Amino acid sequence: MRILVIEDDALLGDAIQAGLRQAGYAVDWMKDGVSADQALATEAYAAAVLDLGLPRMSGLEVLRRLRSRRLSIPVLVLTAMDTVEDRIRGLDAGADDYLAKPFDMGELSARVRALIRRASGKPAPSLQIAGVELEPAAHQVRYLDRSIDLPAKEFAVLHALMLNAGRVLSRTQLEEQLYAWGEEVESNAVEVYIHHLRRKLFPELIETIRGVGYLIPDEKKV
């Protein structure tokens, strides 16, 4: 999953980026509102972590512009302004959740996971399809009661496909969720990850829709 962090404080932004990467996310980091607005308008993100006190364009304006474009990216607002009025303004502008500084990185990660689950229509803390169980918080996968060891990128591909069960994802859509800006993308990386997942789980789990992309059906008969 790819996350956009929008925070002008260098130390805090670096800590958030490092913490989310450690949790298995691909992370882009913008330090001002104008850059964030451009990124949100042109890139695909599973969620955004947004500070309100930004240079060049306020966080509230970034949020209003995002929602005016009818984009449903879930947004977790961060701010040092912890008053009821500030929370109301953020939520009314289109925020999905609110976290006041200072905060615990574990709580931020948990809130991001919850936002992604809700946005995908999968509120349960784990995903289960055809005997495969994926737990985002623990970064674990089990198949038929066996623990399956997956590297970060393979886990991310499986997570994206299970979150979007019943929907075809193209190679480009998967790449957009796997890689942050500046990361090198090998031309056949997605195909390699899909091949490894089929081998470690079972071949019929992930279907190839020729010329379109990949699919895990909502209900898979094994």
C-alpha positions as CSV (number, residue, x, y, z in Angstrom):
1,M,0.0,0.0,0.0
2,R,1.2,3.5,-0.9
3,I,0.8,6.3,1.7
4,L,1.3,10.1,1.3
5,V,2.7,11.9,4.3
6,I,2.3,15.7,4.3
7,E,4.3,17.2,7.2
8,D,6.6,20.2,7.1
9,D,8.5,19.3,10.3
10,A,11.6,17.5,9.2
11,L,12.1,15.4,12.3
12,L,8.5,14.4,12.6
13,G,8.1,13.7,8.9
14,D,11.2,11.6,8.8
15,A,9.9,9.6,11.8
16,I,6.5,9.0,10.3
17,Q,8.0,8.0,7.0
18,A,10.4,5.6,8.7
19,G,7.6,4.1,10.9
20,L,5.2,3.6,8.0
21,R,7.9,2.0,5.9
22,Q,8.8,-0.3,8.7
23,A,5.1,-1.3,8.8
24,G,5.4,-2.3,5.1
25,Y,4.0,0.7,3.3
26,A,5.5,2.6,0.3
27,V,5.7,6.2,1.5
28,D,5.9,9.5,-0.3
29,W,6.6,12.6,1.8
30,M,5.6,16.2,0.9
31,K,6.6,19.1,3.0
32,D,4.2,21.9,1.8
33,G,0.6,22.2,0.8
34,V,1.1,23.0,-2.9
35,S,3.3,19.9,-3.5
36,A,0.8,17.8,-1.5
37,D,-2.1,19.1,-3.6
38,Q,-0.3,18.2,-6.8
39,A,0.6,14.7,-5.6
40,L,-2.9,14.0,-4.5
41,A,-4.3,15.1,-7.9
42,T,-1.9,13.0,-9.9
43,E,-0.9,9.9,-7.9
44,A,-2.9,6.9,-6.4
45,Y,-2.7,6.5,-2.6
46,A,-4.3,4.1,-0.2
47,A,-4.3,6.9,2.4
48,A,-2.8,10.2,3.4
49,V,-1.5,11.5,6.7
50,L,-2.0,15.3,6.7
51,D,-0.6,18.0,9.0
52,L,-2.8,21.1,9.1
53,G,-0.1,23.7,9.7
54,L,1.6,23.7,6.3
55,P,3.5,26.3,4.3
56,R,2.3,27.6,0.9
57,M,-1.2,26.1,1.3
58,S,-2.9,25.1,4.6
59,G,-3.8,21.5,5.3
60,L,-7.5,22.4,5.4
61,E,-7.2,23.9,1.9
62,V,-5.4,20.8,0.7
63,L,-8.2,18.7,2.2
64,R,-11.0,20.9,0.7
65,R,-9.4,20.7,-2.8
66,L,-9.0,16.9,-2.5
67,R,-12.7,16.4,-1.7
68,S,-13.7,18.9,-4.4
69,R,-12.2,16.6,-6.9
70,R,-14.4,13.8,-5.6
71,L,-11.4,11.8,-4.5
72,S,-12.2,9.3,-1.7
73,I,-8.6,8.8,-0.4
74,P,-8.9,8.3,3.4
75,V,-7.2,11.1,5.3
76,L,-5.8,11.1,8.8
77,V,-5.3,14.7,10.0
78,L,-2.4,15.5,12.4
79,T,-2.3,18.8,14.2
80,A,-0.9,20.4,17.3
81,M,-4.1,22.5,17.6
82,D,-6.1,20.1,19.8
83,T,-9.3,22.1,20.4
84,V,-12.8,21.0,19.6
85,E,-13.2,23.7,17.0
86,D,-10.1,22.6,15.2
87,R,-11.2,19.0,15.1
88,I,-14.6,20.0,13.8
89,R,-13.1,22.1,11.0
90,G,-10.9,19.3,10.0
91,L,-13.6,16.7,10.0
92,D,-16.1,19.0,8.2
93,A,-13.4,19.7,5.5
94,G,-13.4,16.0,4.7
95,A,-11.0,14.3,7.2
96,D,-11.7,10.7,8.1
97,D,-9.8,10.6,11.4
98,Y,-8.0,13.0,13.7
99,L,-4.8,12.6,15.8
100,A,-3.3,15.3,18.0
101,K,0.4,15.8,18.4
102,P,2.3,14.4,20.2
103,F,1.2,10.8,19.3
104,D,2.5,7.3,19.5
105,M,3.7,5.8,16.1
106,G,1.9,2.6,16.9
107,E,-1.4,4.4,17.2
108,L,-0.8,6.3,14.0
109,S,-0.1,3.0,12.1
110,A,-3.2,1.4,13.6
111,R,-5.4,4.3,12.6
112,V,-4.0,4.2,9.0
113,R,-4.7,0.5,8.8
114,A,-8.3,1.1,10.0
115,L,-8.8,3.8,7.5
116,I,-7.6,1.6,4.6
117,R,-9.9,-1.3,5.8
118,R,-13.0,1.0,6.0
119,A,-12.2,2.6,2.6
120,S,-12.0,-0.9,1.0
121,G,-15.3,-2.0,2.7
122,K,-13.3,-4.6,4.8
123,P,-13.8,-3.5,8.4
124,A,-12.5,-6.8,10.0
125,P,-8.8,-6.6,11.2
126,S,-7.9,-9.6,9.0
127,L,-8.7,-10.6,5.4
128,Q,-9.8,-14.2,4.6
129,I,-10.3,-15.7,1.2
130,A,-10.2,-19.3,0.1
131,G,-8.3,-20.5,3.1
132,V,-5.8,-17.6,3.0
133,E,-5.8,-15.3,6.0
134,L,-3.8,-12.0,5.9
135,E,-3.3,-9.9,9.0
136,P,-2.0,-6.4,8.1
137,A,-1.1,-5.4,11.7
138,A,1.1,-8.5,12.3
139,H,2.2,-8.6,8.7
140,Q,1.4,-12.3,8.6
141,V,-0.2,-14.7,6.1
142,R,-1.6,-18.1,6.9
143,Y,-2.9,-20.7,4.4
144,L,-4.7,-23.8,5.7
145,D,-3.3,-23.1,9.2
146,R,0.3,-22.9,7.9
147,S,2.3,-19.7,8.3
148,I,3.5,-18.4,4.9
149,D,6.7,-16.2,4.9
150,L,6.3,-13.4,2.4
151,P,8.8,-10.6,1.6
152,A,7.4,-7.1,1.9
153,K,6.5,-6.6,-1.8
154,E,4.8,-10.0,-2.2
155,F,2.8,-9.2,1.0
156,A,1.8,-5.8,-0.5
157,V,0.6,-7.4,-3.7
158,L,-1.4,-10.0,-1.9
159,H,-2.8,-7.3,0.5
160,A,-3.9,-5.1,-2.5
161,L,-5.6,-8.0,-4.3
162,M,-7.4,-9.3,-1.2
163,L,-8.6,-5.8,-0.3
164,N,-9.9,-5.4,-3.8
165,A,-11.3,-9.0,-4.1
166,G,-13.7,-9.2,-7.1
167,R,-12.0,-6.2,-8.8
168,V,-9.3,-6.5,-11.5
169,L,-6.1,-4.6,-10.7
170,S,-3.8,-3.7,-13.6
171,R,0.0,-4.0,-13.4
172,T,0.2,-0.2,-13.3
173,Q,-2.3,0.0,-10.4
174,L,-0.3,-2.6,-8.4
175,E,3.0,-0.8,-9.2
176,E,1.5,2.5,-7.9
177,Q,0.7,0.8,-4.6
178,L,4.1,-0.9,-4.3
179,Y,6.6,1.9,-5.0
180,A,7.2,5.3,-3.7
181,W,8.8,8.1,-5.7
182,G,12.4,7.4,-6.4
183,E,12.2,3.7,-6.1
184,E,13.3,1.7,-9.1
185,V,10.5,-0.4,-10.7
186,E,11.6,-3.4,-12.7
187,S,9.6,-4.0,-15.8
188,N,8.4,-7.5,-14.8
189,A,8.4,-7.1,-11.0
190,V,4.6,-7.6,-10.6
191,E,4.6,-10.7,-12.7
192,V,7.4,-12.2,-10.6
193,Y,5.6,-11.4,-7.3
194,I,2.4,-13.0,-8.7
195,H,4.3,-16.1,-9.7
196,H,5.8,-16.4,-6.2
197,L,2.5,-16.0,-4.5
198,R,0.9,-18.7,-6.7
199,R,3.7,-21.0,-5.9
200,K,3.7,-20.3,-2.1
201,L,-0.1,-20.4,-1.8
202,F,-1.9,-22.1,-4.7
203,P,-2.0,-21.3,-8.4
204,E,-5.8,-20.8,-8.7
205,L,-5.9,-18.0,-6.0
206,I,-4.9,-15.2,-8.4
207,E,-6.5,-15.1,-11.8
208,T,-4.9,-13.4,-14.8
209,I,-7.4,-11.4,-16.9
210,R,-5.5,-11.3,-20.2
211,G,-4.8,-7.7,-21.3
212,V,-6.3,-6.2,-18.2
213,G,-4.6,-7.4,-15.0
214,Y,-5.0,-9.7,-12.0
215,L,-8.0,-10.7,-9.8
216,I,-8.8,-12.6,-6.6
217,P,-12.5,-13.4,-6.8
218,D,-14.8,-12.5,-3.9
219,E,-15.5,-16.2,-3.3
220,K,-13.0,-18.8,-4.6
221,K,-13.9,-22.4,-4.9
222,V,-10.7,-24.4,-4.4
